[in-house]
Structure formats: structure tokens, C-alpha cells
């Protein structure tokens, strides 16, 4: 690797922490910040430099990456008090890998552009496994020359890296992704519950469907745990519910009718009402089980 950047990384959660670690292991100089200090300390022991505010990160880095929960978090970190905007310099690059509303991505990019900062929105898909293994899909919005400049860094984090259009386009494509993933999860859940109600072993259902036209990445990655009732979060349902709210906002903005996504939103909302927000999004099967009067899988373990 040719060293070009000192990278600042903000947001060291389930996805961000392994992504930051991959950058360290690739040899990049890394400055890290997070609201809770434990992951900062862990990465500092691995060679990263800790920072106490986003502004401090921006002063030390010339390529800044954020991986945060929602639009307000990105606005606060980028534009708030002690935010990136108070520490950036002309020529810096900001890559937001959070999943947020496309309109917010554009607003943040325009605000930082006034400081001479070049911005990309680059939301990710692939879950915790993809983050750990550096095999994420990365959907990028922004200018082609900026995309080209940071592609070597993104290649440390993901395998499928595509420039989707101008600022905001990456977030739009991520919204499309979250629709498809939610519907795949719900389709798998309904298939497994139907089979179970009819007396077919769920493992048999997964084996058969995985070999035919119904096969999906969702079933390959989540199916084995779902049939065992294991819902440790690779991607928390509360975050997918947040993403489906973004989908609804985006659909309204562009006057798109998304009836199946609306149903997915309600089913994921039911998960939150049941207190299952911290479970993996594949736990949507528990809602289908409740509606079908089927014993919850976790209760049988």
C-alpha cells in the first residue's frame, strides 16, 4: 500500500470497529473517536490514536470516515459544536458510511463544501461479517475524481464498490437495498413458518430453497441461525426499522408507491413494540410466529 492518508474514523459500533481495525491492519495511520470510550481504547492498544471530539479528528486527519446510527448523529458529528466542520481544512475528504436520508447527505456535503471539503456518501451492506472480513458492498454518491482518490481505501473495507451518482445517490441505493433485504427476510420467515405449521423441518426448507430459485444471500447468511432460534445481532432490527423510515421518507419525496416496503415497516415496527429492537433483523420471524400462533423459536432453546 502506498501511504497517502491519515484516516480519521468516527463511530466504532458493530460495523465501525472492525472496519477501523481493517484499516489499521492495512497499514493506514488512524485517528479514532466514539461516544463510548471502550472501542477507542481497544483500537488505541492496536495502534490507533484516540481523539476526544470530531473536530480533533478532523484536525489530525485528511480523510475522515464516519459510520453512525442515523441522520441526526451525522448532522451533529459533521456540523455541530466541536464537529468536523470546526477542524477540517481545504482539500480534506469526508466519507460518510452511515445509512441516512439522501437529503441529509446532500445538506452535509454542501455545508462542508463551503470549507473546501470533498464529500462522498458511501453507505454499506454486508452486516457484521462483511465488516469483519472486509467484504462489504459500498454504494457511493459523489464526484468521480473523489471516488477514484479514495477507492484504494474503500477496497480495504469492501469488495463491491460502485459509484452510483452525485451526492445522495449512494444513500438512495442503500434505501433500495434495505427494501430488498427486509422483503427477503420476511419472505424467508413466512416460508419457514408455513413449513413448520405443516410439519416440515425448517432445516429441510432452508436446504431445499437454497438450491433453487428462492435462494438468496439472506437465506445463506441468516438461515442457519434462524432455524436454531439464534438472533444475536449482526444488524439490529431497530436499525433496519430506522432504515425503513428513511425508505418511507424517500418514497414520499419522490412520489414512489412502495406497498410491500410499507408492510415491512409495520412488521419491523411490531418488533420494536415487542422489545426486540436489539435482536438481529432476521428475528422478524418471531412476529410471523406470533401472528401464526407458533411457539417462539428462542423459547424452545
N, C-alpha and C positions, 0 to 999 in steps of 0.2 A: 504493500500500500504506500502510495505517495502521500505524506502528511501535508494536508492543506488547511485543515480547520482545527480550531479549538471549539469543541462542541459543548453547548450548554443544554442540559436535559432537565425538564421540569415536569413532574408527575410520575411518581415511581410506584404505581399500583401494580395490579396483577399483570398488566401488559407492559407498562413503562419500565419497571425494574429489570425484567430480563432483556428488554430492548437496549437499555442503557448498558447492561453488562456485556451484551454482544459487541457494542461499540468499543468498550474498554478492551475486550479480548482481541478486537481487530487492530488495536494499537492507537486509537484516537485519544487525544488529550480530552478529558471530560470534566465538566463542572456540573454539579447536580444540586437540585433543590426540590423539596417536597414539604407539604404541610406537616406531616408527621415525620419525625426525625429518624426513626429506626432504619428505613431503607437507605436514607442518606448515609448513616453511619456504616451500614453494611457495604455500600459501594465505595465509601471512603477507605475502608480497610482493603478494598481491592485495587485502589489506586486513583479513584476519582477525588476531585477537590470539592469540598462542601461549600455551599453558599446559603445565606440566610434569607435572601429576598430575590425575586425575579430580576430586579434592577441590578443586583450584584452579579447574577448570572450573565446578564446582557453586557455588563462592563468587561467581563473576563472572556467572553466567547464571541466568535464572529459568525457562528452558525448555531442557532437556537432552535431546539425541538421541544414541543410541549405535547403531552399525552394526558389529557384531563377529562373529567367526567361529563361536563355539559357546557352549553353556550355561556352561561354567566361566569363559570370558572375561567374560561378562556378570556372573556372580556376583562375580568378582574386582573388576571395574571399579565395580560398584554397591555392593558390601558389604564389600570387602576393605580392607586397610590403605591409606590415602590414597585411598580410594574415594569415590564420590559421597556416601555416607551421612555422611561426615565434613565435607561442605561445604554440604549442602542446607539450605534454610530452609523454614519452613512456607509453603505456598502455591505452591511450585515445582511444575513439571510435568516428569515424566520420560517420554520416549517411546523405547522400545527397538525399533529397526527391524531387529535381528538376527533370525536364524532359530534358535530354541532350543526346548527341550522346554516344552510348555504348563505342566507342573508347576513348572518353574523360574520361568517368567514370573509365576506366581501367588505363589510364595515371595518373589521380589524385590519385587513390588508390595506385599505385606503388610508386609515389613520397612520399606520406605520410607514406607508409610502411617503408621507409628508416628511418623515425623518430620514428618508433615503434608504429605507429598508426594503429589500425584495422579499416577497412573501409567497408561500405555497400553502394551500390546504391539502393535506395528504392523509385522510382517514384510512384506517387499516381494517382488514378482516383476516381471520385465521385463528382467533382465540388464543388462549394462553400457550397452547402447544406451538402454534405458529410463531408466537413472540419468543418463546424459549429456543426454538430451533432455527430462527431466522428465515422462516418460510412464509411470511405474511404476504397477503395481497395488498398493494398500496395504490390507492386511487388519487391522482394528483390533479389539482387545479392551479393554474398559474401560467407564467410565461415560459416558453420553450427553453430559452437560454438559462434561466434559473434552474429549471428542471434538469437540464443537462449538467449543470455545475454540481448539483448535489446527488446525481444518480449513483456515483460510487458509494456514497454514504448509505443511501437507501438500499443498495444491494447487500449491505451488511445486515439489513433488517428483514428483507423480503425477497421473494422470488418473482412474483408477478407485479411489475411496476409500470403503470400506464398513465401517461398524460391524457387527461380526459377533456381538457379545455381550459378556459380562463379561470381566474379566481372564483371559487364557489362550485365549479364543476366537479371537483373531487368529492365534495360533500353531497352533491346531488346524486352522484353514482353510488355513494355509500348508503344513502337513503334507499335507493333501488335495491341494493344488496340486502339491507335489513328487512325489506318486504319479502324477498325471496327466501331468506333464511327462516324467518318466522313462519312462513307458509309451509316450508319443508318440515320444520319441527312439528307443526300442528298436523300435517299430513301423516308423518310417522306416528305421532301419538294416537291419532284416530285409527290407523291401521292396526297398531298393537292392541288397543283396547277392544276393537272389533274381534280380532283373533282370539284374545283372551276370553271375552264373553262367550265365544263359540267353542271354547275348549281347546284351542290350539296354543301350543307352547310359544311364547313371544320370541324365543331364540330361533325357532323354526321360521317364524315370519320374517325376522331380520335376515336369516340366511337366504331364504328364497327371494325376497325382494332385492337384496343386494346383488343378485346375479342377473337381474332383468332390467327392464326399462324404468322401474321405480328406484333404481339405485341412485344414491345421492351422497355427496360429501358429508352432509349432516348425519345420515344413517351410518356411514362408515366410521365417523369420529365419535358420535354420541350414542349410537345404537347399543353397543355393548354395555355401557354404564346404565342406560335407561332400563334395559331388561333386568338389571340387577338392582334397580332402585337406588343407584348411586348418583347424587346430584351435587357433589362438590363443585363449586363454580369454576368453570373455565371462562364463562361470561355470565355475569349475574343477570337474572331476569329483570331486576329493576332498571338495569342499564339498557336492556333491549326495549323495555317499556318506554323509557325516555326516548330512545331512537324512533319508536313508532309514533311518539308525539311529534317528533321532528318530521316524520313522513307525512303526518296529517297536516302540519303547518305548511309544508312544501306543496302538498297536493292542493290545498286551498289557494296558495299563492299563484299556482299555475293552472287552476281550474281543471284538475285531473280527478276523475272519478275512480276511487280505489276501494271497491266494496269488500274484497277479501282482506285487504290491509286493515280496514275498519273492524272487521270481525277479529283479526289477530290482536288489534289494540285492545278490544274488550276482554279477550281471553287472558292476555298478559296483565290487564288491569285487575282481573279476578285473582291472579296470582298475588298481586300486591295486597289486595284486600284480605287474603288468607294468611298474610305474613310470610310469604315465600319469596320475597324480593331478593334475599341473599343466596337463594338456590340458583343453580345453573338454569339457563333458559330452556333447556330440554325438559325441565320439571313442569312445563305446561301440560304434560301428560297427566299430571295429578288433577288438573282442572277437568280434563276429559273423563278421567276415572270418577270424579265426584258426580259429574253430570250423568254418567252411565251406571251409577250405583255399584262401582267396583272398588274393592279394598285398595287403599293407597299402597303403593309399592314399598315405600320406606317403612310402613308399619309392619311389613312381613319380614323384615331383616332381623 
